[in-house]
Amino acid sequence: MAWYFALAPVIGTFMLCQLSPKFNYYFKFAVYFVGLMAIGFILLPVVIVRRNAVKNIKLVSEWEVALTKLLGVSLDFNGMHYLTEVGGSIIVLNHQSALDTTGALALIATVTGKSFVIGKKSILFFPWFGLLHFLIGGVIFINRSNRTQARQAVNATALRAKKEDSKLAIFPEGTRHKGQTLLPFKNGAFYCAIENQMPIIPVVISPYSFVDDEKKIFNRGTVTVSVMPPIYPKDFGDMNPQELADKTRDLMQTEYEKLWEKHMPNSK
């Protein structure tokens, strides 16, 4: 009978997930965040011993992708060849969910050479997970409340990425947002692109059609990560950072609408 009592919680949880969409929603997100902390705890010793940012980023990415697959979330990448067409450049992505972190990390893990991701300083205090991402050497945490220091940190990282022929990934919306229209872009990343004459690679993450935060639904599904053609410094012209931000946003909005039609055709 011992095996029955051991399996009873698992069977009960499975049945609740099938019978209650709300329970399934909260349970999956709980598994995701606890899983991230567990990944941090397990991989921390490896990262500390093996001070190789490229290998560490790939290792953490593989574990995070495996975690999302466990939850029924698959990633489908398009246009990956654009990442190899340019060297030191700035990747800008739209931001909808905590799940975006996995897609961004998986994206840069495919890029040859060291890459960097700009993240909120508050992530640093997420148990084990924040420390892990600090130690892998590819995540730069900034304090958004101090705009001057944040811009200096981003610009210094962009310059480093250019010198090391690497990529810098930034979420220019500044916060998570779901809807058919992207938020206005903050111009920090575009200031760095103009200042350092670095190409911009727009990346659009499709809507999470299988996750509804209002109705508390979290089903199985696929997220498309679409890498768009680079915008080169020669195309910047006389644009200031905000004009370049607006131009990039317009291009990404068009791509996002295409992905919206594909993933959420019955939403209108």
C-alpha positions in Angstrom: 0.0 0.0 0.0 3.0 2.3 0.4 3.2 2.9 -3.3 -0.4 3.9 -3.4 0.1 6.6 -0.7 3.2 7.8 -2.5 1.4 8.1 -5.9 -1.8 9.5 -4.4 -0.6 13.2 -4.3 0.7 12.9 -7.9 -2.5 11.4 -9.2 -4.6 13.9 -7.2 -2.6 16.8 -8.7 -2.9 15.5 -12.2 -6.7 15.1 -11.8 -7.0 18.6 -10.4 -5.1 20.0 -13.3 -7.4 18.2 -15.7 -10.6 19.3 -13.9 -9.7 22.8 -12.9 -8.1 25.2 -15.4 -7.5 27.7 -12.6 -5.7 25.1 -10.5 -3.7 24.1 -13.6 -2.7 27.7 -14.3 -1.4 28.4 -10.8 0.2 25.0 -10.5 2.2 25.4 -13.8 3.5 28.8 -12.9 4.4 27.5 -9.4 6.3 24.6 -11.0 8.0 27.1 -13.4 9.2 29.5 -10.7 10.2 26.7 -8.3 11.9 24.9 -11.2 13.9 28.1 -11.9 15.1 28.2 -8.3 15.9 24.4 -8.5 17.9 25.0 -11.7 19.8 27.8 -9.9 20.5 25.5 -6.9 21.7 22.5 -9.0 23.8 24.4 -11.6 25.3 27.0 -9.3 28.3 24.8 -8.3 29.0 23.9 -12.0 28.9 27.6 -13.0 31.2 28.6 -10.1 33.8 25.9 -11.0 33.5 26.3 -14.8 34.1 30.0 -15.5 33.1 29.8 -19.1 30.3 32.2 -19.9 29.5 30.7 -23.3 29.2 27.1 -22.1 27.4 28.2 -18.9 24.8 30.2 -20.9 24.1 27.2 -23.1 23.9 24.8 -20.1 21.4 27.0 -18.3 19.4 27.6 -21.5 19.1 23.8 -22.1 17.7 23.3 -18.6 15.2 26.2 -18.9 14.0 25.0 -22.2 13.5 21.5 -20.7 11.5 23.0 -17.9 9.2 24.8 -20.3 8.7 21.6 -22.3 7.7 19.9 -19.1 5.0 22.5 -18.8 3.9 21.9 -22.4 5.5 25.0 -23.9 7.5 24.6 -27.1 9.7 27.2 -28.8 9.8 27.6 -32.6 12.6 29.8 -34.0 12.4 31.5 -37.3 15.1 33.6 -39.1 18.0 32.4 -36.9 20.4 32.9 -39.8 20.1 36.7 -39.3 22.0 36.3 -36.0 25.1 35.1 -37.7 25.1 37.8 -40.5 26.4 40.4 -38.1 28.9 40.5 -35.3 28.6 42.9 -32.4 24.9 44.0 -32.4 21.9 44.7 -30.2 19.0 42.4 -30.1 15.6 44.0 -29.1 12.7 41.8 -28.1 9.1 42.4 -27.1 8.2 41.3 -23.5 4.9 39.6 -22.6 5.6 37.0 -19.9 8.1 35.6 -17.4 8.4 32.8 -19.9 10.1 35.2 -22.3 13.3 34.8 -20.3 13.7 31.2 -21.5 13.2 32.2 -25.2 15.7 35.0 -24.9 18.3 32.8 -23.2 17.8 30.0 -25.8 18.1 32.6 -28.5 21.5 33.9 -27.4 22.7 30.5 -26.5 22.7 29.7 -30.3 24.9 32.6 -31.1 28.7 32.0 -31.4 30.6 33.8 -28.8 29.7 35.5 -25.6 26.4 37.3 -25.4 24.7 39.6 -22.8 21.2 40.2 -21.6 20.0 43.3 -19.8 17.7 42.4 -16.8 16.0 44.2 -13.9 18.1 44.3 -10.7 15.2 42.8 -8.8 15.8 39.5 -10.6 19.2 39.3 -8.8 17.4 38.6 -5.6 15.3 35.7 -6.9 16.6 32.7 -4.8 19.4 30.8 -6.5 18.2 31.8 -10.0 19.3 35.4 -9.8 22.7 34.5 -8.4 23.1 31.8 -11.1 22.5 34.3 -13.9 24.8 36.8 -12.3 27.6 34.2 -12.2 27.2 32.9 -15.7 28.6 36.3 -16.8 26.0 37.0 -19.5 23.3 38.8 -17.6 23.8 42.5 -16.7 21.4 43.7 -14.0 20.4 47.4 -14.0 18.6 49.7 -11.6 15.9 51.3 -13.7 15.1 53.8 -11.0 18.4 55.6 -11.8 18.1 56.3 -15.5 21.6 57.8 -15.8 23.4 54.8 -14.2 21.2 52.4 -16.2 22.0 54.1 -19.5 25.7 54.1 -18.6 25.6 50.4 -17.7 23.8 49.5 -20.9 26.1 51.6 -23.1 29.2 50.1 -21.5 27.9 46.6 -22.1 27.0 47.5 -25.7 30.5 48.8 -26.3 31.9 45.6 -24.7 29.7 43.5 -27.0 30.9 45.4 -30.0 34.6 44.9 -29.1 34.0 41.2 -28.3 31.9 40.6 -31.5 28.9 39.6 -29.3 25.2 40.3 -28.9 23.4 42.4 -26.3 19.7 41.5 -25.8 17.3 44.1 -24.4 13.5 44.3 -23.8 12.9 47.9 -24.9 9.2 48.0 -23.7 10.6 48.0 -20.2 7.9 45.9 -18.7 5.7 42.9 -19.5 2.7 43.7 -21.6 0.1 41.5 -23.4 -2.2 42.8 -26.1 -2.3 43.3 -29.9 -0.2 46.4 -29.7 3.4 46.7 -28.4 4.2 49.3 -25.8 6.2 52.4 -26.8 9.9 51.6 -26.8 12.3 53.2 -24.4 15.2 54.7 -26.3 18.2 53.4 -24.3 19.1 50.5 -26.6 18.8 52.8 -29.6 21.0 55.4 -28.1 23.6 52.7 -27.7 23.2 51.6 -31.2 23.7 55.1 -32.6 26.5 55.9 -30.2 28.5 52.8 -30.9 27.3 52.3 -34.6 26.0 48.8 -33.9 23.3 47.0 -36.0 19.9 46.3 -34.4 18.4 42.8 -34.7 14.6 43.0 -34.0 13.1 39.8 -32.5 9.4 39.3 -32.1 7.9 36.7 -29.6 4.4 35.6 -30.7 1.5 36.0 -28.3 1.0 33.2 -25.8 -2.4 32.0 -27.2 -2.5 29.1 -24.7 -2.0 31.3 -21.6 -4.8 33.6 -20.4 -4.0 35.5 -17.2 -7.5 36.9 -16.9 -9.3 33.5 -17.2 -6.4 31.7 -15.5 -5.8 29.3 -18.3 -2.4 27.6 -19.1 -2.7 25.0 -21.8 0.0 23.4 -24.0 1.2 25.4 -26.9 4.0 26.7 -29.1 5.6 30.1 -29.0 7.2 31.4 -32.2 10.3 33.5 -31.9 10.8 35.4 -35.1 14.3 36.9 -35.8 14.0 39.8 -38.3 16.6 41.2 -40.7 19.1 43.5 -39.0 18.9 47.3 -39.2 22.4 48.5 -40.1 23.9 51.8 -39.0 23.9 53.0 -42.6 20.1 52.8 -42.4 19.9 55.0 -39.3 20.4 58.2 -41.3 20.0 61.3 -39.2 17.5 59.6 -36.8 17.8 60.4 -33.1 17.4 57.5 -30.6 13.6 57.9 -30.2 13.1 58.0 -33.9 15.1 54.9 -34.4 13.2 53.3 -31.5 9.9 54.2 -33.2 11.0 52.8 -36.6 12.1 49.5 -35.0 8.9 49.3 -33.1 6.8 49.8 -36.2 8.7 47.0 -38.0 8.2 44.7 -35.0 4.5 45.6 -34.6 3.9 44.6 -38.2 5.6 41.2 -37.6 3.7 40.8 -34.3 0.4 41.4 -36.0 1.3 38.6 -38.5 2.1 36.2 -35.6 -1.1 37.3 -33.9 -3.1 36.3 -36.9 -1.3 32.9 -36.9 -1.6 32.1 -33.2 -4.8 33.9 -32.3 -7.0 33.8 -35.4 -10.3 33.7 -33.4 -9.4 36.5 -31.0 -11.2 39.3 -32.9 
